[in-house]
Amino acid sequence: MAQGYSKLKLRQVEELARPLRRLPHVQPPRGGWVRAIREALGMSAQQLGVRVRVARQTVENLERSEAQGKITLESLNKLAGALGCRVVYALVPEKPLAEIQHDRAREIAESLVKSASHSMSLEAQSVGEKERRRQSDRMIETLLHGNPRKLWD
């Protein structure tokens, strides 16, 4: 049952992430989005401060924090709203989630097979490359069909 839920969750999140992966990577403006949009609108830091009920210096501090990647989502949302914008927040997987799991399972399997193979070779019982690959593939399948949390221990 837990495995079915895990697979369902993976498919649901993958559906959400797939269109985001196709978006180009966009570098934020050097001084951050808040400052860039505020200046493009012709709004001063003082005027934005009035709109969010904070001092000009606080706006400037928040803009600096955003440019450094240290602003909170709460603060960013407040500033965005006052600028007539919305914050779009997402973690975008570089590749499909199932592929990330498979890659992790391969890492584990290859490490375990390599370790076992080394021990066997010390005992003059080494196996060939084809057999190591077969063992690794079997282990990958076992890992992928087991509890996915074990991939990350």
Backbone as ProteinMPNN parsed JSONL, in Angstrom:
{"seq_chain_A": "MAQGYSKLKLRQVEELARPLRRLPHVQPPRGGWVRAIREALGMSAQQLGVRVRVARQTVENLERSEAQGKITLESLNKLAGALGCRVVYALVPEKPLAEIQHDRAREIAESLVKSASHSMSLEAQSVGEKERRRQSDRMIETLLHGNPRKLWD", "coords_chain_A": {"N_chain_A": [[0.823, -1.197, 0.0], [1.89, 1.294, 0.892], [3.891, 1.544, -0.993], [2.405, 1.852, -3.361], [1.191, 4.294, -2.851], [3.448, 5.896, -2.744], [4.398, 5.73, -5.387], [2.228, 6.891, -6.69], [2.346, 9.486, -5.627], [4.826, 10.272, -6.664], [4.213, 10.304, -9.416], [2.252, 12.332, -9.451], [3.654, 14.644, -8.554], [5.582, 14.734, -10.533], [3.994, 15.339, -12.753], [3.319, 17.969, -12.13], [5.846, 19.149, -12.195], [6.92, 18.673, -14.738], [6.167, 20.583, -16.895], [7.542, 22.817, -15.953], [10.21, 22.149, -16.164], [10.733, 22.557, -18.803], [10.959, 25.244, -19.068], [13.093, 28.034, -19.726], [16.206, 28.615, -18.04], [16.359, 31.389, -16.006], [18.24, 34.123, -15.215], [18.184, 36.166, -12.377], [17.796, 39.769, -12.285], [20.703, 41.796, -11.666], [20.561, 43.379, -9.279], [18.387, 42.208, -8.119], [14.934, 41.14, -8.431], [12.882, 42.69, -7.247], [13.898, 45.302, -6.922], [14.554, 45.857, -9.625], [12.021, 45.775, -10.893], [10.629, 47.665, -9.405], [12.117, 49.999, -10.014], [11.761, 50.019, -12.799], [9.061, 50.576, -12.919], [9.128, 53.134, -12.098], [9.021, 53.771, -9.447], [9.86, 54.876, -6.212], [11.982, 53.736, -3.489], [10.999, 54.685, -1.139], [8.312, 55.132, -1.807], [7.457, 52.512, -2.327], [7.838, 51.49, 0.205], [5.837, 52.859, 1.631], [3.598, 51.655, 0.519], [3.825, 49.036, 1.48], [3.919, 49.498, 4.123], [6.364, 49.988, 5.53], [9.607, 51.323, 6.408], [11.68, 53.286, 4.154], [14.368, 52.485, 4.304], [14.051, 49.871, 5.168], [12.885, 48.704, 2.921], [15.04, 48.953, 1.146], [16.876, 47.313, 2.475], [15.526, 44.862, 2.276], [15.519, 44.55, -0.487], [18.241, 44.239, -0.922], [18.623, 41.879, 0.493], [17.102, 40.158, -1.074], [18.566, 40.19, -3.485], [20.82, 38.885, -2.604], [19.833, 36.405, -2.172], [18.622, 35.833, 0.244], [16.192, 36.633, 1.221], [12.98, 36.292, 2.82], [10.212, 34.215, 1.873], [7.775, 35.231, 2.642], [8.26, 38.029, 2.956], [9.024, 38.616, 0.335], [6.672, 38.027, -1.03], [4.965, 40.037, 0.0], [6.203, 42.393, -0.962], [6.078, 41.879, -3.707], [3.305, 41.834, -4.148], [2.686, 44.519, -3.612], [3.883, 45.642, -5.771], [2.309, 44.906, -7.818], [2.712, 42.344, -8.684], [3.318, 38.765, -8.691], [4.701, 36.098, -6.808], [6.479, 33.415, -8.083], [7.133, 30.257, -7.197], [9.091, 27.435, -7.146], [10.547, 24.163, -7.033], [12.536, 22.846, -9.421], [13.014, 19.9, -10.87], [15.94, 18.647, -12.423], [15.763, 16.528, -14.129], [13.393, 13.867, -14.964], [11.654, 12.676, -12.048], [11.536, 9.894, -11.556], [13.764, 9.088, -12.939], [15.762, 10.264, -11.43], [15.5, 8.756, -9.108], [16.165, 6.244, -10.175], [18.818, 6.661, -10.966], [19.967, 7.022, -8.447], [19.48, 4.507, -7.312], [21.102, 2.998, -8.998], [23.647, 3.991, -8.292], [23.854, 3.032, -5.648], [23.583, 0.26, -6.043], [25.782, -0.3, -7.74], [27.864, 0.367, -6.046], [27.544, -1.511, -3.985], [27.794, -3.929, -5.41], [30.357, -3.638, -6.411], [31.837, -3.629, -4.046], [31.261, -6.213, -3.05], [32.277, -7.692, -5.161], [34.966, -7.065, -5.032], [35.659, -8.227, -2.568], [35.196, -10.897, -3.232], [37.104, -11.283, -5.217], [39.418, -11.159, -3.747], [39.298, -13.564, -2.566], [39.793, -15.215, -4.601], [37.556, -15.657, -6.211], [36.393, -14.207, -8.244], [34.006, -12.556, -10.405], [32.884, -12.129, -13.796], [32.639, -9.154, -15.897], [30.15, -9.04, -17.212], [28.521, -10.563, -15.525], [28.677, -9.01, -13.204], [27.351, -6.726, -14.104], [24.806, -7.829, -14.532], [24.099, -8.56, -11.907], [24.102, -6.039, -10.733], [22.025, -4.778, -12.189], [19.863, -6.351, -11.347], [19.84, -5.73, -8.642], [19.272, -2.989, -8.771], [16.63, -3.046, -9.722], [15.427, -4.35, -7.537], [15.852, -2.434, -5.52], [14.361, -0.285, -6.559], [11.806, -1.295, -6.462], [11.336, -1.543, -3.835], [11.036, 0.053, -0.617], [11.092, 3.458, -1.199], [12.388, 5.247, 0.464], [14.653, 4.041, 1.36], [16.505, 4.484, -0.557], [17.766, 6.791, 0.057], [19.199, 6.684, 2.374]], "CA_chain_A": [[0.0, 0.0, 0.0], [2.758, 2.465, 0.959], [4.593, 1.636, -2.276], [1.453, 2.413, -4.324], [1.051, 5.717, -2.529], [4.708, 6.543, -3.12], [4.41, 5.823, -6.859], [1.213, 7.886, -7.042], [2.9, 10.799, -5.27], [5.866, 10.554, -7.641], [3.557, 10.68, -10.685], [1.573, 13.62, -9.288], [4.656, 15.711, -8.509], [6.191, 14.783, -11.869], [3.047, 16.068, -13.617], [3.46, 19.394, -11.828], [7.198, 19.622, -12.502], [7.286, 18.496, -16.147], [6.169, 21.811, -17.699], [8.538, 23.758, -15.435], [11.53, 21.744, -16.649], [10.899, 23.078, -20.165], [11.208, 26.685, -19.028], [14.525, 28.357, -19.729], [16.75, 29.125, -16.778], [16.406, 32.846, -16.082], [19.044, 34.767, -14.18], [17.547, 37.391, -11.873], [18.592, 40.978, -12.489], [21.819, 41.896, -10.722], [20.115, 43.929, -7.997], [17.183, 41.507, -7.692], [13.697, 41.425, -9.151], [12.099, 43.759, -6.606], [14.49, 46.593, -7.3], [14.426, 46.037, -11.073], [10.628, 46.084, -11.235], [10.312, 48.956, -8.775], [12.73, 51.063, -10.813], [11.116, 50.039, -14.117], [7.762, 51.236, -12.731], [9.355, 54.524, -11.71], [8.626, 53.88, -8.044], [10.998, 54.994, -5.299], [11.972, 52.826, -2.339], [10.105, 55.339, -0.179], [6.93, 54.88, -2.237], [7.164, 51.094, -2.092], [7.724, 51.357, 1.653], [4.493, 53.329, 2.03], [2.635, 50.64, 0.07], [3.909, 47.84, 2.338], [3.939, 50.0, 5.499], [7.684, 49.883, 6.153], [10.477, 52.461, 6.098], [12.495, 53.213, 2.935], [15.556, 51.695, 4.613], [13.639, 48.464, 5.22], [12.739, 48.277, 1.523], [16.392, 48.794, 0.605], [17.442, 46.109, 3.104], [14.858, 43.704, 1.683], [16.032, 44.421, -1.857], [19.594, 43.685, -0.795], [18.438, 40.479, 0.897], [16.642, 39.396, -2.238], [19.693, 40.071, -4.413], [21.753, 37.92, -2.009], [19.146, 35.127, -2.025], [18.358, 35.611, 1.665], [14.887, 37.174, 1.591], [11.976, 35.277, 3.121], [9.104, 34.19, 0.913], [6.744, 36.124, 3.161], [8.627, 39.397, 2.587], [9.0, 38.717, -1.116], [5.26, 38.08, -1.426], [4.437, 41.366, 0.331], [6.754, 43.353, -1.914], [5.536, 41.565, -5.03], [1.918, 42.307, -4.189], [2.696, 45.982, -3.673], [4.367, 46.007, -7.11], [1.379, 44.348, -8.798], [3.329, 41.111, -9.187], [3.155, 37.575, -7.862], [5.913, 35.291, -6.68], [6.361, 32.058, -8.603], [8.126, 29.51, -6.417], [9.071, 26.01, -7.463], [11.779, 23.401, -7.188], [12.423, 22.254, -10.748], [13.955, 18.794, -11.035], [16.699, 18.724, -13.671], [15.304, 15.429, -14.979], [12.225, 13.228, -14.333], [11.893, 12.157, -10.695], [11.819, 8.452, -11.632], [15.144, 8.968, -13.394], [16.597, 10.595, -10.266], [15.472, 7.557, -8.261], [16.912, 5.176, -10.857], [20.248, 6.992, -10.861], [20.383, 6.764, -7.065], [19.496, 3.055, -7.143], [22.291, 2.525, -9.713], [24.809, 4.318, -7.445], [23.885, 2.104, -4.513], [23.821, -1.094, -6.546], [27.161, -0.416, -8.222], [28.748, 0.394, -4.886], [27.434, -2.798, -3.292], [28.343, -4.984, -6.265], [31.811, -3.421, -6.46], [32.37, -4.069, -2.757], [31.178, -7.679, -3.004], [33.185, -8.209, -6.185], [36.336, -6.922, -4.499], [35.833, -9.278, -1.547], [35.272, -12.202, -3.898], [38.375, -11.397, -5.933], [40.445, -11.452, -2.737], [39.185, -14.992, -2.269], [39.963, -15.889, -5.899], [36.237, -16.066, -6.692], [35.866, -13.054, -8.964], [33.038, -12.782, -11.483], [33.142, -11.295, -14.965], [31.931, -7.873, -16.03], [28.762, -9.319, -17.592], [27.826, -11.01, -14.308], [28.565, -7.84, -12.317], [26.27, -5.884, -14.641], [23.537, -8.52, -14.276], [23.83, -8.415, -10.477], [23.796, -4.63, -10.506], [20.686, -4.532, -12.738], [18.9, -7.0, -10.456], [19.784, -4.956, -7.406], [18.571, -1.738, -9.093], [15.201, -3.365, -9.753], [15.011, -4.622, -6.158], [15.812, -1.149, -4.809], [13.274, 0.547, -7.089], [10.519, -1.871, -6.091], [11.235, -1.553, -2.375], [10.69, 1.325, 0.015], [11.956, 4.47, -1.809], [13.181, 5.937, 1.481], [15.945, 3.334, 1.516], [17.435, 5.033, -1.555], [18.378, 8.044, 0.529], [19.897, 6.468, 3.65]], "C_chain_A": [[0.867, 1.261, 0.0], [3.5, 2.657, -0.347], [3.68, 2.258, -3.327], [1.266, 3.904, -4.109], [2.282, 6.486, -2.981], [4.785, 6.736, -4.636], [3.404, 6.862, -7.331], [1.731, 9.294, -6.789], [3.968, 11.216, -6.283], [5.238, 11.007, -8.959], [2.898, 12.049, -10.58], [2.571, 14.781, -9.298], [5.335, 15.852, -9.868], [5.292, 15.535, -12.843], [3.145, 17.575, -13.39], [4.798, 19.947, -12.311], [7.53, 19.595, -13.992], [7.246, 19.799, -16.953], [7.215, 22.828, -17.235], [9.932, 23.439, -15.954], [11.802, 22.297, -18.046], [11.179, 24.578, -20.198], [12.705, 26.96, -19.062], [14.948, 28.834, -18.344], [16.919, 30.639, -16.928], [17.22, 33.38, -14.911], [18.304, 36.001, -13.682], [18.414, 38.603, -12.198], [19.617, 41.123, -11.375], [21.408, 42.408, -9.34], [18.862, 43.27, -7.46], [15.955, 41.964, -8.467], [12.941, 42.605, -8.559], [12.624, 45.12, -7.053], [14.304, 46.864, -8.792], [13.007, 46.441, -11.459], [10.218, 47.426, -10.643], [10.865, 50.095, -9.616], [12.095, 51.167, -12.198], [9.746, 50.719, -14.053], [7.912, 52.715, -12.392], [8.957, 54.79, -10.273], [9.881, 53.986, -7.182], [10.877, 53.961, -4.184], [11.039, 53.373, -1.265], [8.648, 55.023, -0.529], [6.542, 53.407, -2.041], [7.009, 50.845, -0.598], [6.365, 51.778, 2.162], [3.467, 52.255, 1.692], [2.659, 49.381, 0.946], [4.022, 48.192, 3.82], [5.251, 49.708, 6.23], [8.504, 51.097, 5.729], [11.249, 52.209, 4.795], [13.709, 52.322, 3.162], [15.231, 50.202, 4.671], [13.471, 47.911, 3.814], [14.12, 48.025, 0.925], [17.081, 47.553, 1.188], [16.837, 44.84, 2.503], [15.329, 43.479, 0.248], [17.434, 43.811, -1.846], [19.521, 42.194, -0.423], [17.994, 39.621, -0.276], [17.793, 39.162, -3.213], [20.715, 39.042, -3.917], [21.123, 36.533, -1.826], [18.765, 34.813, -0.595], [16.992, 36.12, 2.12], [13.922, 36.04, 1.924], [10.886, 35.333, 2.053], [7.984, 35.13, 1.347], [7.036, 37.572, 2.751], [8.553, 39.595, 1.079], [7.56, 38.804, -1.628], [4.641, 39.447, -1.144], [4.911, 42.409, -0.671], [6.179, 43.131, -3.308], [4.112, 42.076, -5.164], [1.833, 43.81, -4.321], [3.177, 46.49, -5.033], [3.429, 45.5, -8.212], [1.914, 43.071, -9.433], [2.938, 39.948, -8.283], [4.471, 36.82, -7.853], [5.604, 33.908, -7.243], [7.497, 31.268, -7.976], [8.004, 28.038, -6.772], [10.473, 25.44, -7.372], [11.604, 22.672, -8.517], [13.465, 21.149, -10.888], [14.635, 18.888, -12.4], [16.293, 17.631, -14.657], [14.115, 14.776, -14.283], [12.581, 12.591, -12.987], [12.215, 10.662, -10.697], [13.256, 8.219, -12.083], [16.125, 9.292, -12.259], [16.656, 9.396, -9.325], [16.318, 6.442, -8.876], [18.416, 5.415, -10.76], [20.771, 6.69, -9.461], [20.468, 5.259, -6.808], [20.735, 2.468, -7.83], [23.549, 2.802, -8.89], [24.969, 3.307, -6.319], [24.262, 0.707, -4.989], [25.266, -1.259, -6.991], [28.154, -0.427, -7.071], [28.736, -0.951, -4.167], [28.051, -3.923, -4.103], [29.859, -4.867, -6.332], [32.459, -3.935, -5.18], [32.382, -5.596, -2.669], [32.16, -8.306, -3.983], [34.63, -8.152, -5.71], [36.62, -8.018, -3.463], [35.998, -10.645, -2.191], [36.602, -12.375, -4.631], [39.528, -11.677, -4.97], [40.455, -12.931, -2.382], [39.301, -15.837, -3.542], [38.639, -16.433, -6.428], [35.596, -14.94, -7.514], [34.907, -13.473, -10.074], [33.354, -11.808, -12.615], [32.292, -10.037, -14.973], [30.45, -8.083, -16.351], [27.935, -9.722, -16.367], [27.67, -9.857, -13.323], [27.438, -6.928, -12.781], [24.907, -6.506, -14.355], [23.144, -8.382, -12.802], [23.411, -6.98, -10.147], [22.383, -4.309, -10.991], [19.6, -5.136, -11.854], [18.73, -6.208, -9.167], [19.054, -3.627, -7.623], [17.07, -1.982, -9.067], [14.661, -3.62, -8.343], [14.881, -3.312, -5.373], [14.633, -0.297, -5.263], [11.897, 0.007, -6.725], [10.328, -1.957, -4.579], [10.796, -0.189, -1.862], [11.621, 2.409, -0.536], [12.789, 5.244, -0.794], [14.558, 5.306, 1.651], [16.96, 3.828, 0.495], [18.252, 6.179, -0.993], [19.061, 7.909, 1.877], [21.385, 6.671, 3.469]], "O_chain_A": [[0.629, 2.184, -0.779], [3.722, 3.789, -0.777], [4.125, 3.102, -4.105], [1.192, 4.678, -5.063], [2.178, 7.584, -3.529], [5.196, 7.796, -5.107], [3.68, 7.626, -8.256], [1.575, 10.184, -7.625], [4.012, 12.371, -6.708], [5.686, 11.988, -9.553], [2.976, 12.846, -11.516], [2.351, 15.785, -9.975], [5.629, 16.965, -10.304], [5.788, 16.295, -13.675], [3.064, 18.361, -14.334], [4.872, 21.082, -12.781], [8.332, 20.402, -14.461], [8.22, 20.099, -17.643], [7.716, 23.613, -18.04], [10.744, 24.34, -16.162], [12.956, 22.485, -18.43], [11.586, 25.119, -21.226], [13.492, 26.204, -18.493], [14.148, 29.381, -17.584], [17.551, 31.106, -17.875], [16.908, 33.108, -13.752], [17.842, 36.806, -14.49], [19.627, 38.476, -12.366], [19.415, 40.625, -10.267], [21.886, 41.891, -8.33], [18.318, 43.716, -6.45], [15.946, 43.034, -9.076], [12.415, 43.435, -9.3], [11.863, 45.975, -7.507], [13.937, 47.973, -9.182], [12.817, 47.351, -12.266], [9.546, 48.224, -11.295], [10.152, 51.058, -9.899], [11.91, 52.268, -12.717], [9.32, 51.36, -15.014], [6.932, 53.461, -12.399], [8.596, 55.913, -9.922], [10.852, 53.263, -7.403], [9.81, 53.388, -3.963], [10.37, 52.611, -0.567], [7.851, 54.689, 0.347], [5.419, 53.107, -1.634], [6.144, 50.073, -0.182], [5.797, 51.121, 3.035], [2.57, 51.977, 2.487], [1.627, 48.735, 1.13], [4.197, 47.315, 4.667], [5.261, 49.25, 7.373], [8.132, 51.811, 4.798], [11.442, 51.063, 4.389], [14.042, 51.496, 2.312], [16.043, 49.369, 4.268], [13.867, 46.778, 3.54], [14.344, 47.004, 0.275], [17.783, 46.834, 0.477], [17.544, 43.864, 2.252], [15.515, 42.338, -0.175], [17.756, 42.963, -2.677], [20.262, 41.368, -0.956], [18.458, 38.494, -0.446], [17.968, 38.05, -3.711], [21.395, 38.403, -4.72], [21.79, 35.599, -1.381], [18.599, 33.644, -0.246], [16.676, 36.039, 3.307], [14.035, 34.947, 1.369], [10.672, 36.364, 1.416], [7.327, 35.75, 0.511], [6.148, 38.262, 2.25], [8.073, 40.625, 0.605], [7.269, 39.566, -2.551], [3.876, 39.959, -1.961], [4.12, 43.21, -1.167], [5.835, 44.086, -4.004], [3.754, 42.681, -6.175], [0.996, 44.324, -5.065], [2.909, 47.634, -5.402], [3.723, 45.65, -9.398], [1.602, 42.761, -10.583], [2.307, 40.136, -7.243], [5.255, 36.907, -8.797], [4.581, 33.309, -6.911], [8.671, 31.566, -8.193], [6.915, 27.467, -6.699], [11.46, 26.138, -7.602], [10.621, 21.955, -8.707], [14.658, 21.427, -11.011], [13.987, 19.174, -13.407], [16.458, 17.783, -15.867], [13.843, 15.09, -13.124], [13.669, 12.042, -12.815], [13.066, 10.209, -9.931], [13.894, 7.257, -11.655], [17.182, 8.672, -12.145], [17.719, 9.056, -8.805], [17.09, 5.78, -8.182], [19.187, 4.491, -10.503], [21.874, 6.17, -9.301], [21.408, 4.786, -6.169], [21.35, 1.54, -7.304], [24.426, 1.944, -8.798], [26.06, 2.796, -6.067], [25.139, 0.056, -4.421], [25.908, -2.255, -6.654], [29.159, -1.137, -7.111], [29.786, -1.469, -3.786], [28.752, -4.775, -3.557], [30.566, -5.874, -6.313], [33.498, -4.594, -5.22], [33.378, -6.196, -2.267], [32.796, -9.316, -3.683], [35.415, -9.068, -5.953], [37.677, -8.648, -3.48], [36.824, -11.451, -1.764], [37.16, -13.471, -4.666], [40.495, -12.349, -5.328], [41.472, -13.48, -1.957], [38.951, -17.017, -3.553], [38.588, -17.514, -7.014], [34.38, -14.757, -7.472], [34.983, -14.58, -10.607], [34.012, -10.789, -12.406], [31.366, -9.875, -14.179], [29.593, -7.378, -15.817], [26.799, -9.28, -16.197], [26.632, -9.74, -12.672], [26.665, -6.417, -11.97], [23.965, -5.807, -13.981], [21.983, -8.117, -12.491], [22.479, -6.753, -9.376], [21.623, -3.643, -10.288], [18.554, -4.526, -11.634], [17.618, -6.039, -8.667], [18.3, -3.188, -6.754], [16.322, -1.214, -8.46], [13.572, -3.162, -7.997], [13.906, -3.113, -4.648], [13.977, 0.343, -4.441], [10.926, 0.762, -6.684], [9.279, -2.392, -4.104], [10.246, 0.618, -2.611], [12.835, 2.301, -0.362], [13.802, 5.84, -1.161], [15.512, 5.977, 2.044], [18.16, 3.611, 0.667], [19.319, 6.5, -1.516], [19.463, 8.911, 2.469], [22.148, 6.534, 4.426]]}, "name": "protein", "num_of_chains": 1, "seq": "MAQGYSKLKLRQVEELARPLRRLPHVQPPRGGWVRAIREALGMSAQQLGVRVRVARQTVENLERSEAQGKITLESLNKLAGALGCRVVYALVPEKPLAEIQHDRAREIAESLVKSASHSMSLEAQSVGEKERRRQSDRMIETLLHGNPRKLWD"}
